[in-house]
Amino acid sequence: MKVLLYIFVEIENIGKAINALSEGEISGFFLMEYKGMSPQEWAGFLIDEEPEKAVKIINDMAKNSVVIGTVVSENNLENIKYAIAEKLGDYKHTIMELPLCGLKVNKVD
């Protein structure tokens, strides 16, 4: 089975995360930048309900982060997670695994 693997890291750790994925022999990846906050950073904090104020507060408080996505074989998943733990063990990161029911790639040369 194939698994869609997401790794969420702060932007300064993107190189470590991609190097870990490379050690796991992935064939490709995509990434998206975003602003992220963990629950500990906004615990007990209420965001203003006016959209402009809420966006400003989030932009001011949130950290620049990136989510890296890749499709991997379930057989290779443990090696990849081990490589991620080795490279990012001391840094905040989140791993999300989603089983894929199907995958079709339209390759155009």
Buried (B, 14 or more C-beta within 10 A) or exposed (E): EBBBBBBBBBEEBBEBBBBBBEBBEBEEBEBEEEEBEEEEEBEEEEEEEEEEEEEEBBEEEBBEBBBBBBBBEEEBBEBBBEBBEEBBEEEEBEBEEEEEEEEEEEEEE
